[in-house]
Each structure stands twice: as structure tokens, then as C-alpha cells.
Amino acid sequence: MRRHLLHLCVLPLLLAAALFCRGQGYAIGADVSFLAKSEQDGMGFKENGQPKDVLAILREHHYNWVRLRLFHDPAAAADKLPNDLRYTLALAHRAKAMGFSLLLDLHYSDSWADPGKQPIPEAWSKLEHKLLVEQVHDYTRDTIAAFVREGVAPDMVQVGNEITAGMLWPDGKLPGNWDNFADLLNAGIRGVADGSAPGPRPRIMIHIDRGGDYDAAVRFYDNLIAHRVPFDVIGLSFYPFWHGRVDTLHDNLRDLALRYHRPVIVVETAYNWTPGAMTGKEAEYSESAEGQLKFLRAVDAAVRAVPGGLGQGVFWWEPAAEGDLRRRSFFDNDGNVLPVVAAFD
């Protein structure tokens, strides 16, 4: 009986995995949204002591996807980050020219959107719900159409970033506004389809932060399905300094795949190569160059162990960042690439 039940669970997984894998394969990815800014700020990147394009380094070490975030109008935000449409299209051209597939991460904000904040774009801040839904659709449609016109159509699109607590606050804030939140998500998903037409629609990822929290993930995705929001891929963030141990990630990925019969991707993960984030915490891996490499290999193994081939990839956040985030990057303070780059060799 147990074997029979296992077959009933795994067969739908195999079908879902086959549909996802057609033309896609396992995603070995990196979010390189800061790359051009780091280069503009004078950061140099090297391999074997020689200056080298970060994207070339990644490609030669078997990376096949890049992820790029897009803010609505970053010039309207206090931190004025670079990730507007023009900047993001330029990075997309670089990545596509080198053979990378593209995951576009739509934040629907002028700056960072994450579980603790989902600020509405300044230009939309006075809109009532119906008009806000229209804006989400039209903005998404026009954005995707711009990528298509430029010949760099995304292969997958995140409608929102770490939207565990909703998006476009206060209108779509959870847990109190599920109907509004579903309207906004559905508008974005329709916008992706309309902007892609007459070509194929990119796959839709819905991304939350609960890589180590099965109960919270189930509450979210059960509600999503109950509100008839269509999506293709479950995206999760997993940072051990917030989300726990890799074995917890492993169990969560397995159980989510068995429950929803959809591909799962760890779309954000990182670990320090120098001490900091795990200070005072129980650490499975040392915060060192070698510990960083072991961590990424362990996360990759957890994803690949998902039943039915539905563990579909890992993305690092971010290999070419500067400032305080550099301790999570793929490069030391002198710009030399670290051993972690060889995790998939």
C-alpha cells in the first residue's frame, strides 16, 4: 500500500517535471542585478589573477541562468538604486548574448520589496484598488513588451518579490487582504501574457521567503490556489542566518513538491566567505571560503533530491555585489574569484 501511494504521488510529479524541463533544464543561476553598478563603481573581478567579465566566469563554471530585478521608478526612492528599465535591459542584453536564460524579478516598488516591506510605487500611491489593478496589468504588459522588442524576452517572470506578506501595501497586504492581493497578482500574470503575445508566455514564478518553514509556505500557497492564481513555479529564499538548517530546507522542498506537483527553485540563497552573519548562531558551515563552497553544494543537493525531478534550480544572491553585501559575493576584497564558483564543476 505504501508503495502504491508513493507511485500516486510521484507520477504527477514526473509529468510536471517533464513539462517544466522541456527546453529549460536545471537552473544554475545567479542574481547579477548589481553587476553593472559594481563595475561603474570601479570594482574589478579576476580569475587566476587575470581581469575577467563576471558573466564569462559564471558561464565557464556551468551557470546557465541569470536573475535581474526591476524597480518601477527607482529615481523616486530615497536610495536611488540603479535597477530601472534601461539599466536592466542592458544587463539582459549582456546575459542573453552569452547564452543565459533570464528570470525577471518584478518588485512592483520603487525600491526593495521583501517580507518586511512592500512599498507601493510613488506614482501609484493615491490609486484606489480597481485603478491599481489596471496599473499593475498595464505596467507589466508594457515592461514585458519592451524586453520582447529588444530581443531579450525573459524565460521566467517573478510577479512580485518575496511576497509572503502580500504586495503593494496597504492594498494587497496580507493576511487581511487576500482578495485584493489575488487581484493584483492575476493582473500581473495577465500582463506577462499580454506583453509576450503573440509569442509564448514566460513561466510564472511566485516567490516567498520561507525556504525552511513548511507550515507558513503551505498557508500561503493553499490560499493562492484557493484564490485561483495560476502559476508554474514555486520560488523560495533560503538564508541559513534567517531560515535555519539545510536539512529543514530539504524536507520543505520535498513536501511542497509532493503537495503541489509543481517545480520548486531556491531562487535566493547566499552564505558569507568571511565571518559576520552567523556570529553567535549555531552554524553548519564555517563562514569561510571553504564553508561557502560546502554550503552551496549542500543546498544544490537538497534541491536535486526533490522527488520526481521537481527540484529545478538554485540561484545565488548576489555574486558581484559591493559594500556590506560583498562578504556574500563570489569575490574577495581584492576581486579574486572564490572557490564557491566551482560548486557545479
N, C-alpha and C positions, 0 to 999 in steps of 0.2 A: 504493500500500500504506500509506504513512504517513497519508494522508487517511482511509483505511478504518479504521485503528487509532484515529485520533483520534475518529472517529464512535463506535466501540465504547466508548471511554472516556466521551465526553460525553453519550451518550444516557441511561445510568443516572443521571448527574448531574442531567440535566434532570428526570427523573422524581422523584428525591429532592428536588430543589429545589421542584418543584410541590407535593409533599406537605407540605413544611415551610411554604411560603408561604401555604397555604390559611388565611386568617384571621389571618396573622401579619405578613407584610411584613418589610421590612428594619428591624432593630432599631437605633435610635439611642438609646443608653442611658447611664445614669449610676448608679453605686452611691451612694446617698444615706443610707447607714446611720448616718452621724454627724450628719445634719442636725438632728434634734430635740435632740440633746445640745449642738450648737453654739448653737442658739437659746436653750436653757436657760442656757447659759454667757454669754449676753449678746451674742453675735456678731450684727451687723446686716448685711443684704445689700441692695444697691441696684443699680438700673439707671437710667441717666440722672439720677443724683443723688437718686432717689426710693426710699424703702424698698419692698421687694417680696419676696414669697414666692419662695424659690428654685425650687420646683416650677413656679410660674407662669412664671418666667423661662425655665426649660428647655422647658416646653410651647410657649411662644411662639416658641422657636427650633427647633422641629421634633423635639424629643426625644419619643419615644413609649414607652420602657421605663424602669423603674427596677429596680434590683437591691438587695435587702436581705439582710444576713447575719443569721443566728440562731445564738447560742451556747446550749449545753444549760442551764447554770446559771452565768451569769457572776458571781453573788454568791459562788460558791465559789472563784473565781480571785483571785489577788493583785491584778490590775489593775482588777477590778470594772468592766468595760466595760458600757455600758447595754443591749446588744443581746439582751435576753431576749424571751420570747414577747409579753408585754404591750406593751412598747416597739415591737416590730416590727409587731404588729398595728395599732397606732395609726398608724404611718407608712404601712402598706399601705392603710388607710382613706383617708388623705390623697391618696395617689397614685392609687388607683382612682377616687376621686371626681373627679379631674381627667382621667380617660381614659387613664391609663398602663396598659400591660401590666406584669405583675410577674414577675420572676425571683427566686425564693427560694433563698438560698445557705446550705445546712445545713453547718455546720462540724463537727458531732459532737465538740465540745470545749467546755470552759467559757471558753476564750479563743482567741487566734489559732491557727489551723491553717494550715500552709504547708509548702513542701518541706523546710524545716529542722526542723520540729517538728509533730507531730500528737498532742498530749497527750490521753489518754483522759479523759473526764469523771470527776471525783472520785467520783461516785455509782456508776460502773461499774468502778472500778479493781480490784476484787477478783474480778470475774467471770471464769469460765473461758469458753472460746470459744463453746460452744453457748448458754450463757445470754446472752453478749454479743450474739450474732446475734439472739436473741429481743428483747433490749432495743432494738437498732437498728431492727428492724421496728416494734415497738410504739410507740416514741418518734416515729418518722417518721409512722406512721399517725395517731397522736393529734395531732401537730402539723399535718399537712395538714388533718385533720378540723376543727381549730379555725379555720383560715383559711376553710374552706368554710362553716362555721356562721356566721361573721362576714360572709359575703358578699364576701370578698376572696380567693377561690381563686387561687393562683398559676397563671400560664400556662406556666411552665417551672420546673423544680427542679434545682438542683445537688445531687447526692448526694456531698457532700464538697467541700472547697476546696483547690485546688492539690495534688492527691493523687498527684503524681508518685512520691513515696516511700511511698505507702500511706496508711493512716489508722488511728486508734485504736491507736497504738503501745503495747506491743510486739506485740500480737496480729496486727495487719494490716500490719506494717512490711515494706516491700519493700527489696531484691529477694527476700528469703528466704521470705516467707510468702504467695505468690500465692494458694494455695488458701483460706487464711483471709481474705485481702483480698477475693477474689471472693465468698465467703460473705457478708461484711459489706455489700458493695455490692449484691448481689442482695437481701438483706434490706431495705435501704433503698429500693430500687426497688419491691419488693413493697409496702412500707409506703406509698409515694406512691400506688400504685394503690388500695390498700385504704382509705386516708384520703379519696380522691377519690370513691369509689363512693357512689351509683350514677352519678355524673357522669363526664365524660371525664377520663382521666388527663392531668395536665400532661406536657409534653415533658421528657425526662430529658437533662440535660447532664452530661457527665463532663469535669471541668476540671483541666488540668495547667498548669504554668508555662512550658513550653518553646516559646514563640512563635517563637524563632529557631533551634531545634535539631531538625531533621527526624529525625535518627537516634534521638535519645532519645524523641521523640514516637512513632516507629514501634515501638520496643521496647515502649513502654507499651501502645499501642492494639492491637498484634498480640497481646500477652499477654491483654489484656482480652477480645478476641474469642475467643481460644483457650479462655478460661475461661467462655465463654458468658454474658457480662454484657451484657444488652440496653441500648442507649442510642440516643438520637436525634441528639444534637448534640455536636460536639467544641468544647470551650471552651478557649481558650489565654490566658495572660497574656503581655503584651509590654511590657517596660520597657527602653528603649534603654540605660540605665546598667547593666543586667544582661544583656540579651538580644541586643544587637548592633544592626545597621542595619535600616532599613525594607525594603531590597531583600531581605534574608535572610528577614524575615517574609513578604514577598510570595511568595517561592519556596516556603517551608514550607507556607503556606496552600494554594497551588495543588497541591502534590504530595500533601498529606494528603487533599484533596478527591478527587483522581484515584484515590488508593489505596483510600479507604474509602467513597466515594459517600455521604457524609453532610455536612450543613451544618456550616460552621465559623464560629465567632464569636470575635472578640477581646474577651473578657469582662472583662479588666482592662488598662487602659493609662493612662499619665499622663506628663506632662513638666512641668518647672519653668518658671514665668514669671520666676523670679529665680535667679541663679547658685547652684549647690550640688552637685547630683548628678553633673554632667558635668565638674566641675573636675578637670583633669589627664587627661581622657579625650578621645579624638577624637570630636567632636560634628558630626552632620549639620546640626543646627539650634542656633541660639543659645538660651541659657537666658534668654529674654525673653518679653514678652507676644506679640510678633510670631512668635518662634520656636515658642512653644507652639501658636499657631494653625496654622502651617505643618506642624508635626509631626502634629497631629490630622488635618488634611486628607490628609497622605501616608498615614497608617495607614488611613483610610477608603478611599482609592483602592486600596490593596493588597488590602483585603477585597473591594471591589466587582469587582476584576479576577479573582477566583477563577472558574474555568470553570463553565459550566452554571448560573450564578446561585447557587452554593452558598456564596458569601461572604455571610453573613446578618446581620452587625451588628458594632457597636463599642460598648463600654461604658467610660466614664471612671471612674477610681478616685482620689479622690472629689472632687466639685466643691465641697462645702461643709465640708471638714474644717478643724480648727483646729490650733493648735500647730505642730510641725515640719512636719506634712503640708500646711500652708496654702500653701506655695510650689508645690505641685502642684495647687492648687484653681483654681476659676474666678473667684476674687475676690481683689483686692489687700488690703493691710493695712488699708485704710480701708473695706473692704466693697464697693467698686465692682466691678461685673462686668467681666471682662477680654474682649479681642477673641475669645478662643477660643470663647466661647459662640455665636458666629456662624458656626462652621465649616460648618454644614449649611444656612445661609441661602442 
